Amino acid sequence: MLSILTNTGAADAVRALNAATAEVQVHQERIATGKRVNSTKDDRAE
């Protein structure tokens, strides 16, 4: 019988890392093009 063991914790970590990397890439692109990174709700009230 063939058994393939998978490290689900590592797979979850890789998925989370890939999602975070994609988010960082989006923000870096916005910064490079001069677009707004945060939203108006992040601005402090004056």
PQR file with spaces between the fields and no chain letter, atoms N, CA, C, O and H, PARSE charges and radii, in Angstrom:
ATOM       1  N    MET     1       0.839   -1.181    0.000 -0.4000 1.5000
ATOM       2  CA   MET     1       0.000    0.000    0.000 -0.0000 2.0000
ATOM       3  C    MET     1       0.884    1.244    0.000  0.5500 1.7000
ATOM       4  O    MET     1       1.813    1.362    0.798 -0.5500 1.4000
ATOM       5  N    LEU     2       0.586    2.147   -0.886 -0.4000 1.5000
ATOM       6  CA   LEU     2       1.348    3.378   -1.010 -0.0000 2.0000
ATOM       7  C    LEU     2       0.693    4.475   -0.179  0.5500 1.7000
ATOM       8  O    LEU     2      -0.509    4.715   -0.288 -0.5500 1.4000
ATOM       9  H    LEU     2      -0.169    2.052   -1.535  0.4000 1.0000
ATOM      10  N    SER     3       1.473    5.120    0.629 -0.4000 1.5000
ATOM      11  CA   SER     3       0.954    6.193    1.472 -0.0000 2.0000
ATOM      12  C    SER     3       1.745    7.469    1.204  0.5500 1.7000
ATOM      13  O    SER     3       2.975    7.475    1.259 -0.5500 1.4000
ATOM      14  H    SER     3       2.450    4.925    0.718  0.4000 1.0000
ATOM      15  N    ILE     4       1.045    8.513    0.922 -0.4000 1.5000
ATOM      16  CA   ILE     4       1.695    9.807    0.697 -0.0000 2.0000
ATOM      17  C    ILE     4       1.359   10.706    1.879  0.5500 1.7000
ATOM      18  O    ILE     4       0.200   11.051    2.107 -0.5500 1.4000
ATOM      19  H    ILE     4       0.046    8.508    0.877  0.4000 1.0000
ATOM      20  N    LEU     5       2.373   11.071    2.609 -0.4000 1.5000
ATOM      21  CA   LEU     5       2.174   11.936    3.769 -0.0000 2.0000
ATOM      22  C    LEU     5       2.319   13.392    3.332  0.5500 1.7000
ATOM      23  O    LEU     5       3.202   13.739    2.548 -0.5500 1.4000
ATOM      24  H    LEU     5       3.315   10.791    2.423  0.4000 1.0000
ATOM      25  N    THR     6       1.447   14.217    3.847 -0.4000 1.5000
ATOM      26  CA   THR     6       1.537   15.639    3.539 -0.0000 2.0000
ATOM      27  C    THR     6       1.608   16.421    4.835  0.5500 1.7000
ATOM      28  O    THR     6       0.983   16.062    5.833 -0.5500 1.4000
ATOM      29  H    THR     6       0.729   13.936    4.484  0.4000 1.0000
ATOM      30  N    ASN     7       2.353   17.459    4.804 -0.4000 1.5000
ATOM      31  CA   ASN     7       2.476   18.344    5.955 -0.0000 2.0000
ATOM      32  C    ASN     7       1.473   19.472    5.748  0.5500 1.7000
ATOM      33  O    ASN     7       1.773   20.473    5.098 -0.5500 1.4000
ATOM      34  H    ASN     7       2.861   17.751    3.993  0.4000 1.0000
ATOM      35  N    THR     8       0.287   19.296    6.305 -0.4000 1.5000
ATOM      36  CA   THR     8      -0.770   20.287    6.078 -0.0000 2.0000
ATOM      37  C    THR     8      -0.442   21.637    6.710  0.5500 1.7000
ATOM      38  O    THR     8      -0.837   22.682    6.193 -0.5500 1.4000
ATOM      39  H    THR     8       0.044   18.482    6.832  0.4000 1.0000
ATOM      40  N    GLY     9       0.278   21.614    7.826 -0.4000 1.5000
ATOM      41  CA   GLY     9       0.675   22.871    8.451 -0.0000 2.0000
ATOM      42  C    GLY     9       1.590   23.679    7.543  0.5500 1.7000
ATOM      43  O    GLY     9       1.451   24.896    7.425 -0.5500 1.4000
ATOM      44  H    GLY     9       0.598   20.765    8.247  0.4000 1.0000
ATOM      45  N    ALA    10       2.518   22.990    6.908 -0.4000 1.5000
ATOM      46  CA   ALA    10       3.435   23.662    5.982 -0.0000 2.0000
ATOM      47  C    ALA    10       2.690   24.163    4.749  0.5500 1.7000
ATOM      48  O    ALA    10       2.973   25.248    4.241 -0.5500 1.4000
ATOM      49  H    ALA    10       2.631   22.001    7.004  0.4000 1.0000
ATOM      50  N    ALA    11       1.738   23.365    4.272 -0.4000 1.5000
ATOM      51  CA   ALA    11       0.955   23.784    3.110 -0.0000 2.0000
ATOM      52  C    ALA    11       0.135   25.031    3.435  0.5500 1.7000
ATOM      53  O    ALA    11       0.035   25.940    2.611 -0.5500 1.4000
ATOM      54  H    ALA    11       1.508   22.484    4.684  0.4000 1.0000
ATOM      55  N    ASP    12      -0.447   25.075    4.628 -0.4000 1.5000
ATOM      56  CA   ASP    12      -1.201   26.256    5.047 -0.0000 2.0000
ATOM      57  C    ASP    12      -0.292   27.483    5.160  0.5500 1.7000
ATOM      58  O    ASP    12      -0.676   28.591    4.785 -0.5500 1.4000
ATOM      59  H    ASP    12      -0.366   24.337    5.297  0.4000 1.0000
ATOM      60  N    ALA    13       0.909   27.266    5.680 -0.4000 1.5000
ATOM      61  CA   ALA    13       1.862   28.367    5.810 -0.0000 2.0000
ATOM      62  C    ALA    13       2.276   28.904    4.449  0.5500 1.7000
ATOM      63  O    ALA    13       2.411   30.115    4.277 -0.5500 1.4000
ATOM      64  H    ALA    13       1.220   26.365    5.985  0.4000 1.0000
ATOM      65  N    VAL    14       2.477   28.022    3.485 -0.4000 1.5000
ATOM      66  CA   VAL    14       2.843   28.446    2.133 -0.0000 2.0000
ATOM      67  C    VAL    14       1.706   29.248    1.509  0.5500 1.7000
ATOM      68  O    VAL    14       1.948   30.268    0.863 -0.5500 1.4000
ATOM      69  H    VAL    14       2.367   27.038    3.624  0.4000 1.0000
ATOM      70  N    ARG    15       0.478   28.798    1.697 -0.4000 1.5000
ATOM      71  CA   ARG    15      -0.668   29.545    1.160 -0.0000 2.0000
ATOM      72  C    ARG    15      -0.763   30.929    1.788  0.5500 1.7000
ATOM      73  O    ARG    15      -1.017   31.910    1.089 -0.5500 1.4000
ATOM      74  H    ARG    15       0.282   27.970    2.221  0.4000 1.0000
ATOM      75  N    ALA    16      -0.562   31.019    3.098 -0.4000 1.5000
ATOM      76  CA   ALA    16      -0.611   32.312    3.781 -0.0000 2.0000
ATOM      77  C    ALA    16       0.517   33.225    3.304  0.5500 1.7000
ATOM      78  O    ALA    16       0.311   34.421    3.100 -0.5500 1.4000
ATOM      79  H    ALA    16      -0.355   30.222    3.666  0.4000 1.0000
ATOM      80  N    LEU    17       1.697   32.659    3.128 -0.4000 1.5000
ATOM      81  CA   LEU    17       2.834   33.449    2.645 -0.0000 2.0000
ATOM      82  C    LEU    17       2.588   33.962    1.232  0.5500 1.7000
ATOM      83  O    LEU    17       2.900   35.111    0.920 -0.5500 1.4000
ATOM      84  H    LEU    17       1.864   31.687    3.293  0.4000 1.0000
ATOM      85  N    ASN    18       2.029   33.112    0.383 -0.4000 1.5000
ATOM      86  CA   ASN    18       1.731   33.538   -0.986 -0.0000 2.0000
ATOM      87  C    ASN    18       0.689   34.650   -0.999  0.5500 1.7000
ATOM      88  O    ASN    18       0.793   35.583   -1.795 -0.5500 1.4000
ATOM      89  H    ASN    18       1.775   32.178    0.637  0.4000 1.0000
ATOM      90  N    ALA    19      -0.307   34.564   -0.133 -0.4000 1.5000
ATOM      91  CA   ALA    19      -1.331   35.609   -0.061 -0.0000 2.0000
ATOM      92  C    ALA    19      -0.719   36.926    0.424  0.5500 1.7000
ATOM      93  O    ALA    19      -1.022   37.991   -0.113 -0.5500 1.4000
ATOM      94  H    ALA    19      -0.392   33.807    0.514  0.4000 1.0000
ATOM      95  N    ALA    20       0.135   36.846    1.431 -0.4000 1.5000
ATOM      96  CA   ALA    20       0.784   38.049    1.945 -0.0000 2.0000
ATOM      97  C    ALA    20       1.704   38.668    0.906  0.5500 1.7000
ATOM      98  O    ALA    20       1.757   39.890    0.770 -0.5500 1.4000
ATOM      99  H    ALA    20       0.381   35.980    1.866  0.4000 1.0000
ATOM     100  N    THR    21       2.425   37.835    0.176 -0.4000 1.5000
ATOM     101  CA   THR    21       3.315   38.326   -0.878 -0.0000 2.0000
ATOM     102  C    THR    21       2.527   39.037   -1.965  0.5500 1.7000
ATOM     103  O    THR    21       2.948   40.085   -2.455 -0.5500 1.4000
ATOM     104  H    THR    21       2.382   36.842    0.287  0.4000 1.0000
ATOM     105  N    ALA    22       1.395   38.479   -2.342 -0.4000 1.5000
ATOM     106  CA   ALA    22       0.556   39.110   -3.361 -0.0000 2.0000
ATOM     107  C    ALA    22       0.056   40.471   -2.875  0.5500 1.7000
ATOM     108  O    ALA    22       0.018   41.432   -3.643 -0.5500 1.4000
ATOM     109  H    ALA    22       1.053   37.627   -1.944  0.4000 1.0000
ATOM     110  N    GLU    23      -0.323   40.549   -1.610 -0.4000 1.5000
ATOM     111  CA   GLU    23      -0.802   41.816   -1.038 -0.0000 2.0000
ATOM     112  C    GLU    23       0.309   42.863   -1.033  0.5500 1.7000
ATOM     113  O    GLU    23       0.065   44.027   -1.353 -0.5500 1.4000
ATOM     114  H    GLU    23      -0.292   39.768   -0.986  0.4000 1.0000
ATOM     115  N    VAL    24       1.510   42.463   -0.676 -0.4000 1.5000
ATOM     116  CA   VAL    24       2.655   43.382   -0.669 -0.0000 2.0000
ATOM     117  C    VAL    24       2.941   43.863   -2.085  0.5500 1.7000
ATOM     118  O    VAL    24       3.228   45.043   -2.284 -0.5500 1.4000
ATOM     119  H    VAL    24       1.708   41.518   -0.416  0.4000 1.0000
ATOM     120  N    GLN    25       2.871   42.988   -3.054 -0.4000 1.5000
ATOM     121  CA   GLN    25       3.126   43.379   -4.436 -0.0000 2.0000
ATOM     122  C    GLN    25       2.120   44.420   -4.911  0.5500 1.7000
ATOM     123  O    GLN    25       2.482   45.358   -5.620 -0.5500 1.4000
ATOM     124  H    GLN    25       2.638   42.030   -2.891  0.4000 1.0000
ATOM     125  N    VAL    26       0.858   44.256   -4.523 -0.4000 1.5000
ATOM     126  CA   VAL    26      -0.169   45.230   -4.897 -0.0000 2.0000
ATOM     127  C    VAL    26       0.170   46.590   -4.297  0.5500 1.7000
ATOM     128  O    VAL    26       0.102   47.607   -4.988 -0.5500 1.4000
ATOM     129  H    VAL    26       0.563   43.493   -3.947  0.4000 1.0000
ATOM     130  N    HIS    27       0.533   46.614   -3.016 -0.4000 1.5000
ATOM     131  CA   HIS    27       0.860   47.884   -2.366 -0.0000 2.0000
ATOM     132  C    HIS    27       2.118   48.516   -2.959  0.5500 1.7000
ATOM     133  O    HIS    27       2.174   49.734   -3.129 -0.5500 1.4000
ATOM     134  H    HIS    27       0.588   45.788   -2.455  0.4000 1.0000
ATOM     135  N    GLN    28       3.109   47.717   -3.268 -0.4000 1.5000
ATOM     136  CA   GLN    28       4.327   48.258   -3.865 -0.0000 2.0000
ATOM     137  C    GLN    28       4.033   48.868   -5.233  0.5500 1.7000
ATOM     138  O    GLN    28       4.588   49.910   -5.583 -0.5500 1.4000
ATOM     139  H    GLN    28       3.063   46.728   -3.130  0.4000 1.0000
ATOM     140  N    GLU    29       3.175   48.229   -5.995 -0.4000 1.5000
ATOM     141  CA   GLU    29       2.814   48.774   -7.295 -0.0000 2.0000
ATOM     142  C    GLU    29       2.059   50.093   -7.142  0.5500 1.7000
ATOM     143  O    GLU    29       2.287   51.035   -7.901 -0.5500 1.4000
ATOM     144  H    GLU    29       2.724   47.383   -5.711  0.4000 1.0000
ATOM     145  N    ARG    30       1.167   50.156   -6.169 -0.4000 1.5000
ATOM     146  CA   ARG    30       0.433   51.406   -5.930 -0.0000 2.0000
ATOM     147  C    ARG    30       1.369   52.525   -5.504  0.5500 1.7000
ATOM     148  O    ARG    30       1.220   53.664   -5.945 -0.5500 1.4000
ATOM     149  H    ARG    30       0.981   49.391   -5.553  0.4000 1.0000
ATOM     150  N    ILE    31       2.328   52.204   -4.652 -0.4000 1.5000
ATOM     151  CA   ILE    31       3.294   53.212   -4.208 -0.0000 2.0000
ATOM     152  C    ILE    31       4.120   53.695   -5.396  0.5500 1.7000
ATOM     153  O    ILE    31       4.345   54.895   -5.552 -0.5500 1.4000
ATOM     154  H    ILE    31       2.449   51.278   -4.295  0.4000 1.0000
ATOM     155  N    ALA    32       4.566   52.772   -6.227 -0.4000 1.5000
ATOM     156  CA   ALA    32       5.416   53.113   -7.368 -0.0000 2.0000
ATOM     157  C    ALA    32       4.684   53.987   -8.375  0.5500 1.7000
ATOM     158  O    ALA    32       5.305   54.817   -9.039 -0.5500 1.4000
ATOM     159  H    ALA    32       4.382   51.797   -6.101  0.4000 1.0000
ATOM     160  N    THR    33       3.376   53.813   -8.496 -0.4000 1.5000
ATOM     161  CA   THR    33       2.606   54.585   -9.466 -0.0000 2.0000
ATOM     162  C    THR    33       1.971   55.828   -8.857  0.5500 1.7000
ATOM     163  O    THR    33       1.314   56.599   -9.557 -0.5500 1.4000
ATOM     164  H    THR    33       2.871   53.139   -7.956  0.4000 1.0000
ATOM     165  N    GLY    34       2.168   56.026   -7.546 -0.4000 1.5000
ATOM     166  CA   GLY    34       1.632   57.212   -6.899 -0.0000 2.0000
ATOM     167  C    GLY    34       0.177   57.072   -6.480  0.5500 1.7000
ATOM     168  O    GLY    34      -0.455   58.055   -6.094 -0.5500 1.4000
ATOM     169  H    GLY    34       2.702   55.400   -6.978  0.4000 1.0000
ATOM     170  N    LYS    35      -0.351   55.874   -6.550 -0.4000 1.5000
ATOM     171  CA   LYS    35      -1.735   55.669   -6.129 -0.0000 2.0000
ATOM     172  C    LYS    35      -1.819   55.601   -4.611  0.5500 1.7000
ATOM     173  O    LYS    35      -0.826   55.359   -3.925 -0.5500 1.4000
ATOM     174  H    LYS    35       0.162   55.076   -6.864  0.4000 1.0000
ATOM     175  N    ARG    36      -3.023   55.819   -4.107 -0.4000 1.5000
ATOM     176  CA   ARG    36      -3.246   55.783   -2.670 -0.0000 2.0000
ATOM     177  C    ARG    36      -3.179   54.331   -2.176  0.5500 1.7000
ATOM     178  O    ARG    36      -3.760   53.432   -2.783 -0.5500 1.4000
ATOM     179  H    ARG    36      -3.829   56.015   -4.664  0.4000 1.0000
ATOM     180  N    VAL    37      -2.463   54.121   -1.069 -0.4000 1.5000
ATOM     181  CA   VAL    37      -2.313   52.783   -0.518 -0.0000 2.0000
ATOM     182  C    VAL    37      -3.371   52.531    0.549  0.5500 1.7000
ATOM     183  O    VAL    37      -4.004   51.475    0.572 -0.5500 1.4000
ATOM     184  H    VAL    37      -1.991   54.851   -0.576  0.4000 1.0000
ATOM     185  N    ASN    38      -3.553   53.499    1.422 -0.4000 1.5000
ATOM     186  CA   ASN    38      -4.540   53.316    2.481 -0.0000 2.0000
ATOM     187  C    ASN    38      -5.863   53.957    2.071  0.5500 1.7000
ATOM     188  O    ASN    38      -5.939   54.637    1.048 -0.5500 1.4000
ATOM     189  H    ASN    38      -3.038   54.356    1.403  0.4000 1.0000
ATOM     190  N    SER    39      -6.868   53.742    2.846 -0.4000 1.5000
ATOM     191  CA   SER    39      -8.174   54.304    2.537 -0.0000 2.0000
ATOM     192  C    SER    39      -8.415   55.553    3.372  0.5500 1.7000
ATOM     193  O    SER    39      -7.652   55.843    4.293 -0.5500 1.4000
ATOM     194  H    SER    39      -6.806   53.189    3.677  0.4000 1.0000
ATOM     195  N    THR    40      -9.461   56.282    3.058 -0.4000 1.5000
ATOM     196  CA   THR    40      -9.752   57.508    3.800 -0.0000 2.0000
ATOM     197  C    THR    40     -10.107   57.207    5.246  0.5500 1.7000
ATOM     198  O    THR    40      -9.918   58.066    6.108 -0.5500 1.4000
ATOM     199  H    THR    40     -10.081   56.046    2.310  0.4000 1.0000
ATOM     200  N    LYS    41     -10.608   56.031    5.537 -0.4000 1.5000
ATOM     201  CA   LYS    41     -10.937   55.695    6.928 -0.0000 2.0000
ATOM     202  C    LYS    41      -9.681   55.538    7.779  0.5500 1.7000
ATOM     203  O    LYS    41      -9.755   55.558    9.008 -0.5500 1.4000
ATOM     204  H    LYS    41     -10.761   55.334    4.837  0.4000 1.0000
ATOM     205  N    ASP    42      -8.509   55.381    7.118 -0.4000 1.5000
ATOM     206  CA   ASP    42      -7.255   55.277    7.861 -0.0000 2.0000
ATOM     207  C    ASP    42      -6.710   56.670    8.250  0.5500 1.7000
ATOM     208  O    ASP    42      -5.850   56.779    9.124 -0.5500 1.4000
ATOM     209  H    ASP    42      -8.448   55.365    6.120  0.4000 1.0000
ATOM     210  N    ASP    43      -7.212   57.718    7.602 -0.4000 1.5000
ATOM     211  CA   ASP    43      -6.737   59.065    7.912 -0.0000 2.0000
ATOM     212  C    ASP    43      -7.222   59.479    9.285  0.5500 1.7000
ATOM     213  O    ASP    43      -8.329   59.137    9.703 -0.5500 1.4000
ATOM     214  H    ASP    43      -7.911   57.630    6.892  0.4000 1.0000
ATOM     215  N    ARG    44      -6.370   60.223    9.982 -0.4000 1.5000
ATOM     216  CA   ARG    44      -6.782   60.662   11.320 -0.0000 2.0000
ATOM     217  C    ARG    44      -7.766   61.810   11.204  0.5500 1.7000
ATOM     218  O    ARG    44      -7.714   62.591   10.254 -0.5500 1.4000
ATOM     219  H    ARG    44      -5.472   60.501    9.642  0.4000 1.0000
ATOM     220  N    ALA    45      -8.640   61.908   12.152 -0.4000 1.5000
ATOM     221  CA   ALA    45      -9.625   62.996   12.189 -0.0000 2.0000
ATOM     222  C    ALA    45      -8.937   64.259   12.655  0.5500 1.7000
ATOM     223  O    ALA    45      -8.105   64.229   13.562 -0.5500 1.4000
ATOM     224  H    ALA    45      -8.682   61.273   12.924  0.4000 1.0000
ATOM     225  N    GLU    46      -9.290   65.374   12.028 -0.4000 1.5000
ATOM     226  CA   GLU    46      -8.685   66.646   12.439 -0.0000 2.0000
ATOM     227  C    GLU    46      -9.723   67.545   13.036  0.5500 1.7000
ATOM     228  O    GLU    46      -9.411   68.663   13.444 -0.5500 1.4000
ATOM     229  H    GLU    46      -9.966   65.398   11.291  0.4000 1.0000
